[in-house]
Amino acid sequence: MSNIAIKVENLGKLYRLGEVGTGTISHDLNRWWARMRGKEDPGAKIGETNDRTAKGNSDYVWSLKDVNFEVKQGEVLGIIGRNGAGKSTLLKLLSKVTTPTTGKIKVKGRIASLLEVGTGFHPELTGRENIFLNGAILGMTKTEIRSKFDEIVDFSGVERYIDTPVKRYSSGMYVRLAFAVSAFLEPEILIIDEVLAVGDAEFQKKCLGRMKDVSVNDGRTVLFVSHNMAAIQQLCTSGVLLKNGQLVFGGNVRDTLQEYSLLQRSIIEKDLSSRTDRQGTGLIKFTSIRFFDEYSQPVYNIVSGQNLTIKLEFQNNIKDTREHSVRFDLLIVDEHENTVSMLTTFYQGENTTINAQATLYSVTIPHLPLLEGNYNLGIYCKIDEDEADWIMNAADFPVEEGDYFNCGRVMPRGFGLVAVDHNIQLT
């Protein structure tokens, strides 16, 4: 393991669903006694009903399973995958926030992790005190921390508030200081989750530049998780792709991104010709859904803020030569089954017509305003007064965090559903 910074062997993490650990023998006995009397388990997950007839291992789920890889010293590794693939679980295991169920992790050097906003900070302590606290946790002396103190404060931009308790910081100030501490206190391994999305576009660029600097010039190892493929490509030298808790590809960053694109393609580009869960007369029958960028190139990594065209091909079974009135609807539904928007020709009224030659329906969305998340498309066609074709859940529609460098600032998951174009003035 001379030049290997991290070695992961057969790593797995098993979680039990629906129950909360008590941590004490007395509480465990109370749970056992409740079950013996046919009562509800007091340790059951809130909001869920116990199924006392369920047996076996159906209540267990592998968040990670049989993961193996190595990271060399000075390497910048991008960890990518869809939501729920196991990326954050992997980082928590590497950071020793939680312990693995199976397998081993061998690490050479000190690890600094930035997994969530303010990780490792004590809210009652000031920014200055937290810098020294984090340095001490990393095993650094006061002299070493003092030598880096001014650089940390200058990079974070919170000099004015450095003697204020961090509980009064905004989320942006929190993450700027947390990143600066992790990046400047010289750990051998730096682990960064998607928390950088809290910062503004200028700070994003500073962070990427700093991560590249610590790897190229200082020879330190960086592990970086992001849905921003442009940032992954710009920063990382290699990558691993996770799917459903398993590592499905590892290699140089270009090949890894290509594999991710193929994975996304299999998810969002759908052949609808054989779908049987549809309604309508069949006068029009949708056969495929495909996505294109502003240059008419197929796109498989859909990003907030990009210009997007959705093309729906259909089989046209109109036999006569006259024009018919037509209505096309494209319904966007989020992962919680909330209707986000309906894109429709309805308000064009009788101006929208179709004849026997038409085979393609296109919808162009300038600067896609959807925030990061998983969405689903429903498609509908009505000709004259009759429903021609209608398919709900026609295709998955995952949207990644916006590309800050090309599309402008787009907020990440958790800040609503849509990005509204706006301008704020203070007078």
QUIWO-V78364 format. One record per residue. N is the residue number from 1. PHI is phi in radians with two decimals (NA if undefined). D_LAST is the distance of its C-alpha to the last C-alpha in whole Angstrom. Layout:
# QUIWO-V78364
n:N phi:PHI d_last:D_LAST
n:N phi:PHI d_last:D_LAST
This chain:
# QUIWO-V78364
n:1 phi:NA d_last:61
n:2 phi:-1.08 d_last:60
n:3 phi:-1.97 d_last:57
n:4 phi:-1.74 d_last:56
n:5 phi:-1.46 d_last:53
n:6 phi:-2.38 d_last:53
n:7 phi:-2.25 d_last:56
n:8 phi:-1.96 d_last:56
n:9 phi:-2.21 d_last:59
n:10 phi:0.88 d_last:59
n:11 phi:-1.30 d_last:56
n:12 phi:-2.56 d_last:56
n:13 phi:-2.35 d_last:54
n:14 phi:-1.89 d_last:55
n:15 phi:-2.02 d_last:53
n:16 phi:-1.75 d_last:54
n:17 phi:-1.57 d_last:53
n:18 phi:1.46 d_last:52
n:19 phi:-2.26 d_last:53
n:20 phi:-2.02 d_last:52
n:21 phi:-1.16 d_last:54
n:22 phi:-1.64 d_last:55
n:23 phi:1.52 d_last:56
n:24 phi:-2.32 d_last:58
n:25 phi:-1.16 d_last:62
n:26 phi:-1.09 d_last:62
n:27 phi:-1.21 d_last:59
n:28 phi:-1.11 d_last:61
n:29 phi:-1.13 d_last:64
n:30 phi:-1.08 d_last:62
n:31 phi:-1.17 d_last:61
n:32 phi:-1.08 d_last:64
n:33 phi:-1.18 d_last:66
n:34 phi:-1.11 d_last:63
n:35 phi:-1.16 d_last:64
n:36 phi:-1.08 d_last:68
n:37 phi:-1.58 d_last:68
n:38 phi:1.34 d_last:66
n:39 phi:-1.59 d_last:63
n:40 phi:-1.16 d_last:59
n:41 phi:-1.22 d_last:58
n:42 phi:-1.16 d_last:56
n:43 phi:-1.73 d_last:54
n:44 phi:-1.18 d_last:54
n:45 phi:-1.08 d_last:50
n:46 phi:-1.06 d_last:48
n:47 phi:1.60 d_last:48
n:48 phi:-2.12 d_last:51
n:49 phi:-1.71 d_last:54
n:50 phi:-1.23 d_last:57
n:51 phi:-1.82 d_last:60
n:52 phi:-1.28 d_last:63
n:53 phi:-1.55 d_last:65
n:54 phi:-1.26 d_last:63
n:55 phi:-2.36 d_last:65
n:56 phi:1.54 d_last:65
n:57 phi:-1.84 d_last:62
n:58 phi:-1.21 d_last:60
n:59 phi:-1.57 d_last:57
n:60 phi:-1.99 d_last:57
n:61 phi:-2.44 d_last:54
n:62 phi:-1.53 d_last:54
n:63 phi:-1.30 d_last:51
n:64 phi:-2.41 d_last:52
n:65 phi:-2.67 d_last:56
n:66 phi:0.93 d_last:58
n:67 phi:-1.63 d_last:55
n:68 phi:-2.36 d_last:57
n:69 phi:-2.95 d_last:55
n:70 phi:-2.23 d_last:55
n:71 phi:-2.17 d_last:52
n:72 phi:-1.39 d_last:53
n:73 phi:-1.08 d_last:52
n:74 phi:1.45 d_last:49
n:75 phi:-1.45 d_last:48
n:76 phi:-1.93 d_last:45
n:77 phi:-1.78 d_last:46
n:78 phi:-1.62 d_last:44
n:79 phi:-1.94 d_last:44
n:80 phi:-2.20 d_last:43
n:81 phi:2.74 d_last:44
n:82 phi:-1.24 d_last:43
n:83 phi:-1.03 d_last:42
n:84 phi:1.51 d_last:44
n:85 phi:-1.31 d_last:46
n:86 phi:1.97 d_last:47
n:87 phi:-1.11 d_last:44
n:88 phi:-1.16 d_last:43
n:89 phi:-1.07 d_last:46
n:90 phi:-1.06 d_last:47
n:91 phi:-1.14 d_last:45
n:92 phi:-1.15 d_last:45
n:93 phi:-1.17 d_last:49
n:94 phi:-1.13 d_last:49
n:95 phi:-1.51 d_last:46
n:96 phi:1.14 d_last:49
n:97 phi:-1.25 d_last:46
n:98 phi:-2.38 d_last:49
n:99 phi:-1.81 d_last:53
n:100 phi:-1.29 d_last:55
n:101 phi:-1.40 d_last:57
n:102 phi:-2.39 d_last:59
n:103 phi:1.55 d_last:59
n:104 phi:-2.34 d_last:58
n:105 phi:-2.22 d_last:56
n:106 phi:-1.91 d_last:57
n:107 phi:-2.18 d_last:54
n:108 phi:-2.00 d_last:54
n:109 phi:2.04 d_last:52
n:110 phi:-1.44 d_last:49
n:111 phi:-1.94 d_last:46
n:112 phi:-2.01 d_last:42
n:113 phi:-2.06 d_last:41
n:114 phi:-2.21 d_last:37
n:115 phi:-1.73 d_last:38
n:116 phi:-2.47 d_last:35
n:117 phi:-1.04 d_last:32
n:118 phi:1.40 d_last:33
n:119 phi:-1.00 d_last:36
n:120 phi:1.49 d_last:38
n:121 phi:-1.61 d_last:36
n:122 phi:-1.69 d_last:36
n:123 phi:-1.08 d_last:33
n:124 phi:-1.44 d_last:34
n:125 phi:-1.52 d_last:35
n:126 phi:-1.33 d_last:32
n:127 phi:-1.02 d_last:31
n:128 phi:-1.06 d_last:34
n:129 phi:-1.15 d_last:36
n:130 phi:-1.22 d_last:36
n:131 phi:-1.09 d_last:36
n:132 phi:-1.21 d_last:40
n:133 phi:-1.10 d_last:41
n:134 phi:-1.14 d_last:40
n:135 phi:-1.07 d_last:42
n:136 phi:-1.14 d_last:45
n:137 phi:-1.09 d_last:45
n:138 phi:-1.36 d_last:46
n:139 phi:1.52 d_last:48
n:140 phi:-1.66 d_last:47
n:141 phi:-1.46 d_last:48
n:142 phi:-1.07 d_last:45
n:143 phi:-1.10 d_last:46
n:144 phi:-1.11 d_last:45
n:145 phi:-1.18 d_last:42
n:146 phi:-1.06 d_last:41
n:147 phi:-1.17 d_last:41
n:148 phi:-1.83 d_last:39
n:149 phi:-1.03 d_last:36
n:150 phi:-1.11 d_last:34
n:151 phi:-1.13 d_last:34
n:152 phi:-1.09 d_last:33
n:153 phi:-1.14 d_last:30
n:154 phi:-1.13 d_last:29
n:155 phi:-1.15 d_last:29
n:156 phi:-1.30 d_last:28
n:157 phi:1.27 d_last:24
n:158 phi:-1.98 d_last:25
n:159 phi:-0.95 d_last:26
n:160 phi:-1.11 d_last:24
n:161 phi:-1.97 d_last:25
n:162 phi:-1.14 d_last:28
n:163 phi:-1.81 d_last:30
n:164 phi:-1.77 d_last:28
n:165 phi:-0.97 d_last:30
n:166 phi:-1.20 d_last:29
n:167 phi:-1.13 d_last:29
n:168 phi:-1.65 d_last:26
n:169 phi:-1.35 d_last:25
n:170 phi:-1.29 d_last:23
n:171 phi:-1.08 d_last:25
n:172 phi:-1.15 d_last:24
n:173 phi:-1.12 d_last:24
n:174 phi:-0.96 d_last:28
n:175 phi:-1.26 d_last:29
n:176 phi:-1.12 d_last:28
n:177 phi:-1.22 d_last:30
n:178 phi:-1.09 d_last:33
n:179 phi:-1.15 d_last:33
n:180 phi:-1.06 d_last:33
n:181 phi:-1.08 d_last:36
n:182 phi:-1.13 d_last:38
n:183 phi:-1.44 d_last:37
n:184 phi:-1.78 d_last:38
n:185 phi:-1.52 d_last:41
n:186 phi:1.00 d_last:43
n:187 phi:-1.29 d_last:45
n:188 phi:-1.27 d_last:47
n:189 phi:-2.25 d_last:46
n:190 phi:-2.02 d_last:42
n:191 phi:-1.99 d_last:42
n:192 phi:-2.17 d_last:38
n:193 phi:-1.61 d_last:37
n:194 phi:-1.39 d_last:34
n:195 phi:-1.11 d_last:32
n:196 phi:-1.12 d_last:30
n:197 phi:-1.11 d_last:29
n:198 phi:-1.23 d_last:26
n:199 phi:-1.28 d_last:25
n:200 phi:-1.43 d_last:22
n:201 phi:-1.08 d_last:24
n:202 phi:-1.12 d_last:24
n:203 phi:-1.19 d_last:26
n:204 phi:-0.95 d_last:28
n:205 phi:-1.11 d_last:29
n:206 phi:-1.08 d_last:30
n:207 phi:-1.15 d_last:32
n:208 phi:-1.08 d_last:34
n:209 phi:-1.11 d_last:35
n:210 phi:-1.17 d_last:36
n:211 phi:-1.12 d_last:38
n:212 phi:-1.16 d_last:40
n:213 phi:-1.15 d_last:40
n:214 phi:-1.20 d_last:42
n:215 phi:-1.46 d_last:44
n:216 phi:-1.32 d_last:45
n:217 phi:-1.51 d_last:45
n:218 phi:-1.71 d_last:46
n:219 phi:1.23 d_last:48
n:220 phi:-1.62 d_last:46
n:221 phi:-1.64 d_last:46
n:222 phi:-2.23 d_last:43
n:223 phi:-1.98 d_last:43
n:224 phi:-2.28 d_last:40
n:225 phi:-1.90 d_last:40
n:226 phi:-2.81 d_last:37
n:227 phi:-1.61 d_last:37
n:228 phi:-1.50 d_last:35
n:229 phi:-1.16 d_last:38
n:230 phi:-1.14 d_last:36
n:231 phi:-1.18 d_last:36
n:232 phi:-1.04 d_last:39
n:233 phi:-1.16 d_last:41
n:234 phi:-1.24 d_last:39
n:235 phi:-1.70 d_last:40
n:236 phi:-1.54 d_last:43
n:237 phi:-1.77 d_last:46
n:238 phi:-2.52 d_last:48
n:239 phi:-2.71 d_last:47
n:240 phi:-2.27 d_last:49
n:241 phi:-1.99 d_last:49
n:242 phi:-1.84 d_last:49
n:243 phi:-2.51 d_last:50
n:244 phi:0.91 d_last:51
n:245 phi:1.45 d_last:51
n:246 phi:-2.13 d_last:53
n:247 phi:-1.44 d_last:53
n:248 phi:-1.81 d_last:54
n:249 phi:-2.81 d_last:53
n:250 phi:-2.56 d_last:53
n:251 phi:3.02 d_last:53
n:252 phi:-1.20 d_last:51
n:253 phi:-1.12 d_last:47
n:254 phi:-1.11 d_last:48
n:255 phi:-1.17 d_last:50
n:256 phi:-1.15 d_last:49
n:257 phi:-1.13 d_last:46
n:258 phi:-1.16 d_last:48
n:259 phi:-1.11 d_last:50
n:260 phi:-1.12 d_last:47
n:261 phi:-1.08 d_last:46
n:262 phi:-1.13 d_last:50
n:263 phi:-1.11 d_last:49
n:264 phi:-1.09 d_last:46
n:265 phi:-1.05 d_last:48
n:266 phi:-1.15 d_last:51
n:267 phi:-1.48 d_last:48
n:268 phi:-1.74 d_last:46
n:269 phi:-1.61 d_last:48
n:270 phi:-2.01 d_last:51
n:271 phi:-1.62 d_last:54
n:272 phi:-1.79 d_last:54
n:273 phi:-1.09 d_last:58
n:274 phi:-1.74 d_last:60
n:275 phi:-1.18 d_last:57
n:276 phi:-1.80 d_last:59
n:277 phi:-1.50 d_last:56
n:278 phi:-2.30 d_last:55
n:279 phi:-2.17 d_last:56
n:280 phi:2.22 d_last:57
n:281 phi:-1.33 d_last:59
n:282 phi:1.50 d_last:59
n:283 phi:-1.09 d_last:59
n:284 phi:-2.14 d_last:56
n:285 phi:-2.32 d_last:56
n:286 phi:-1.10 d_last:53
n:287 phi:-2.06 d_last:54
n:288 phi:-2.80 d_last:52
n:289 phi:-2.20 d_last:48
n:290 phi:-2.43 d_last:46
n:291 phi:-2.11 d_last:43
n:292 phi:-2.38 d_last:42
n:293 phi:-1.57 d_last:39
n:294 phi:-1.20 d_last:38
n:295 phi:-1.76 d_last:41
n:296 phi:1.13 d_last:43
n:297 phi:-1.69 d_last:44
n:298 phi:-0.99 d_last:45
n:299 phi:-2.22 d_last:42
n:300 phi:-2.11 d_last:43
n:301 phi:-1.92 d_last:40
n:302 phi:-1.39 d_last:38
n:303 phi:-2.18 d_last:34
n:304 phi:-0.96 d_last:31
n:305 phi:1.60 d_last:29
n:306 phi:-1.46 d_last:32
n:307 phi:-1.41 d_last:33
n:308 phi:-2.27 d_last:36
n:309 phi:-2.10 d_last:39
n:310 phi:-1.85 d_last:42
n:311 phi:-1.97 d_last:45
n:312 phi:-2.03 d_last:48
n:313 phi:-1.52 d_last:51
n:314 phi:-2.54 d_last:54
n:315 phi:-1.53 d_last:57
n:316 phi:-1.76 d_last:58
n:317 phi:-1.90 d_last:61
n:318 phi:-1.24 d_last:61
n:319 phi:-1.75 d_last:64
n:320 phi:-1.50 d_last:64
n:321 phi:-1.79 d_last:62
n:322 phi:-1.46 d_last:60
n:323 phi:-1.45 d_last:56
n:324 phi:-2.03 d_last:55
n:325 phi:-1.24 d_last:52
n:326 phi:-2.47 d_last:50
n:327 phi:-2.26 d_last:47
n:328 phi:-1.99 d_last:45
n:329 phi:-2.19 d_last:43
n:330 phi:-2.19 d_last:42
n:331 phi:-1.76 d_last:41
n:332 phi:-1.84 d_last:38
n:333 phi:-2.13 d_last:39
n:334 phi:-1.50 d_last:38
n:335 phi:-1.20 d_last:40
n:336 phi:-1.75 d_last:40
n:337 phi:1.17 d_last:41
n:338 phi:-1.55 d_last:38
n:339 phi:-1.30 d_last:37
n:340 phi:-1.51 d_last:34
n:341 phi:-2.89 d_last:35
n:342 phi:-2.16 d_last:37
n:343 phi:-1.69 d_last:38
n:344 phi:-2.49 d_last:40
n:345 phi:-1.59 d_last:42
n:346 phi:-0.96 d_last:42
n:347 phi:-1.34 d_last:39
n:348 phi:-1.44 d_last:41
n:349 phi:1.06 d_last:44
n:350 phi:-1.33 d_last:47
n:351 phi:-1.23 d_last:46
n:352 phi:-1.63 d_last:47
n:353 phi:-2.30 d_last:50
n:354 phi:-2.47 d_last:53
n:355 phi:-2.22 d_last:56
n:356 phi:-1.28 d_last:59
n:357 phi:-1.56 d_last:57
n:358 phi:-1.21 d_last:54
n:359 phi:-2.42 d_last:54
n:360 phi:-2.47 d_last:50
n:361 phi:-2.20 d_last:47
n:362 phi:-2.11 d_last:43
n:363 phi:-2.19 d_last:40
n:364 phi:-1.86 d_last:37
n:365 phi:-2.04 d_last:34
n:366 phi:-1.30 d_last:31
n:367 phi:0.87 d_last:29
n:368 phi:-0.74 d_last:31
n:369 phi:-1.54 d_last:28
n:370 phi:-1.27 d_last:30
n:371 phi:-1.43 d_last:30
n:372 phi:-0.91 d_last:33
n:373 phi:2.81 d_last:36
n:374 phi:-1.85 d_last:39
n:375 phi:-2.19 d_last:39
n:376 phi:-2.39 d_last:42
n:377 phi:-1.91 d_last:43
n:378 phi:-1.97 d_last:45
n:379 phi:-2.20 d_last:46
n:380 phi:-2.56 d_last:48
n:381 phi:-2.45 d_last:50
n:382 phi:-2.20 d_last:51
n:383 phi:-2.03 d_last:53
n:384 phi:0.95 d_last:54
n:385 phi:-1.88 d_last:55
n:386 phi:-1.97 d_last:56
n:387 phi:-1.26 d_last:54
n:388 phi:-1.57 d_last:55
n:389 phi:-2.73 d_last:53
n:390 phi:-2.66 d_last:51
n:391 phi:-2.25 d_last:51
n:392 phi:-1.50 d_last:48
n:393 phi:0.92 d_last:47
n:394 phi:-1.24 d_last:48
n:395 phi:-2.80 d_last:47
n:396 phi:-1.27 d_last:44
n:397 phi:-2.53 d_last:41
n:398 phi:-1.27 d_last:40
n:399 phi:-2.05 d_last:36
n:400 phi:-1.67 d_last:35
n:401 phi:-1.00 d_last:32
n:402 phi:-1.09 d_last:30
n:403 phi:-1.46 d_last:31
n:404 phi:-1.14 d_last:27
n:405 phi:-1.49 d_last:29
n:406 phi:-2.04 d_last:29
n:407 phi:-1.89 d_last:28
n:408 phi:1.56 d_last:24
n:409 phi:-1.26 d_last:23
n:410 phi:-2.19 d_last:25
n:411 phi:-1.22 d_last:25
n:412 phi:-1.45 d_last:29
n:413 phi:-0.89 d_last:31
n:414 phi:1.73 d_last:30
n:415 phi:-1.92 d_last:26
n:416 phi:1.88 d_last:27
n:417 phi:-1.90 d_last:29
n:418 phi:-2.26 d_last:27
n:419 phi:-1.68 d_last:24
n:420 phi:-1.73 d_last:22
n:421 phi:-1.12 d_last:20
n:422 phi:-2.73 d_last:16
n:423 phi:-2.43 d_last:13
n:424 phi:-1.97 d_last:10
n:425 phi:-2.16 d_last:6
n:426 phi:-2.05 d_last:4
n:427 phi:-2.17 d_last:0
